[in-house]
Amino acid sequence: MNTAIHKTEGQTIRALKQLVRFGWEQALSCLFPVAIFASLALTQFLPLPFLPRYDWLLIICLLMQWMMVRLGLETKDELKVITLFHVIGLALELFKVHMGSWAYPEEGYSKVFGVPLYSGFMYASVASYLCQAWRRLKVELVKWPPFLVVVPLAASIYLNFFTHHFWMDVRWWLSGLVIIVFWQSWAVYEVGGTRYRMPLALSFLLIGFFIWIAENIATYFRAWEYPNQAEAWSLVHLGKVSSWLLLVIVSFLIVATLKQVKGRNTTKVDASQFI
């Protein structure tokens, strides 16, 4: 009996240690997003002199990006991926603001067609998290779909953010297609020397949900605002989770495809050996 109790206690302690290790690696991977949220809070409650708030946010994001690379927290290859996401995100921001989906009501010298340039870094921070978590947790992919399936799917999801303003919104069809395509796909990762696995569809959902929480924090600090938040802040509609879920999927597919092209991760992994 005592042996069984000690074994159970040992397993519980190890599980807790693994959870702490996992949380620590996740926290390190979130340095860029955390810096952005801290800057949003700082500039909201402690206005900085000489320049409008949006311009200070751009300067802070640029300095943060420089420091990440300078200190070796991000590689030059990861910087290329992050820059790509900055461009993709900025293009989406320009279109969405033009269509009235949301707005940046404050003044700023670095605003282009109503969009402050710092906004691209919010998308770039998602890429930063994915790249760093991938490296820190030694992520590998099991049964990753063919390149000719993944690329058109990612492109279709991204284009739907634009086309649904003029045509039918097919996000739910695309979501169903994602489930079908990645039904047998797994992400394998390492924590404390032990390998674990998670269905890709579940990882997409979890990341999308936590980004929705981050979006509520960002709108509270007036990083941007939706039409229903013009008078007073309110919780971002839960339906936005679907949008962020699709954005996360696009982000993950881009990062994963680039890593496949670079040959850094192989999908030929025996999933039966992982927890």
Secondary structure as the mmCIF struct_conf table of DSSP 4:
data_model
#
loop_
_struct_conf.conf_type_id
_struct_conf.id
_struct_conf.beg_label_comp_id
_struct_conf.beg_label_asym_id
_struct_conf.beg_label_seq_id
_struct_conf.end_label_comp_id
_struct_conf.end_label_asym_id
_struct_conf.end_label_seq_id
HELX_RH_AL_P HELX_RH_AL_P1 ASN A 2 SER A 29
TURN_TY1_P TURN_TY1_P1 CYS A 30 CYS A 30
HELX_RH_AL_P HELX_RH_AL_P2 LEU A 31 PHE A 45
BEND BEND1 LEU A 46 LEU A 46
HELX_LH_PP_P HELX_LH_PP_P1 PRO A 47 LEU A 48
BEND BEND2 PRO A 49 LEU A 51
HELX_RH_AL_P HELX_RH_AL_P3 ARG A 53 ARG A 70
TURN_TY1_P TURN_TY1_P2 LEU A 71 GLY A 72
BEND BEND3 LEU A 73 GLU A 74
HELX_RH_AL_P HELX_RH_AL_P4 LYS A 76 HIS A 98
TURN_TY1_P TURN_TY1_P3 MET A 99 GLY A 100
BEND BEND4 SER A 101 SER A 101
STRN STRN1 ALA A 103 ALA A 103
BEND BEND5 GLU A 106 GLU A 106
TURN_TY1_P TURN_TY1_P4 TYR A 109 SER A 110
STRN STRN2 LYS A 111 VAL A 112
TURN_TY1_P TURN_TY1_P5 PHE A 113 GLY A 114
STRN STRN3 VAL A 115 PRO A 116
TURN_TY1_P TURN_TY1_P6 LEU A 117 TYR A 118
HELX_RH_AL_P HELX_RH_AL_P5 SER A 119 ARG A 136
TURN_TY1_P TURN_TY1_P7 LEU A 137 LYS A 138
STRN STRN4 GLU A 140 VAL A 142
BEND BEND6 LYS A 143 LYS A 143
HELX_LH_PP_P HELX_LH_PP_P2 TRP A 144 PRO A 146
HELX_RH_AL_P HELX_RH_AL_P6 PHE A 147 THR A 163
TURN_TY1_P TURN_TY1_P8 HIS A 164 PHE A 166
BEND BEND7 TRP A 167 TRP A 167
HELX_RH_AL_P HELX_RH_AL_P7 ARG A 171 VAL A 181
TURN_TY1_P TURN_TY1_P9 PHE A 182 GLN A 184
STRN STRN5 TRP A 186 VAL A 191
TURN_TY1_P TURN_TY1_P10 GLY A 192 GLY A 193
STRN STRN6 THR A 194 PRO A 199
HELX_RH_AL_P HELX_RH_AL_P8 LEU A 200 TYR A 220
TURN_TY1_P TURN_TY1_P11 PHE A 221 ARG A 222
BEND BEND8 ALA A 223 TRP A 224
STRN STRN7 GLU A 225 GLU A 225
HELX_RH_3T_P HELX_RH_3T_P1 PRO A 227 GLN A 229
BEND BEND9 ALA A 230 ALA A 232
HELX_LH_PP_P HELX_LH_PP_P3 LEU A 235 HIS A 237
TURN_TY1_P TURN_TY1_P12 LEU A 238 GLY A 239
HELX_RH_AL_P HELX_RH_AL_P9 LYS A 240 LYS A 262
TURN_TY1_P TURN_TY1_P13 GLY A 263 GLY A 263
BEND BEND10 THR A 267 THR A 267
HELX_RH_3T_P HELX_RH_3T_P2 ALA A 271 GLN A 273
#
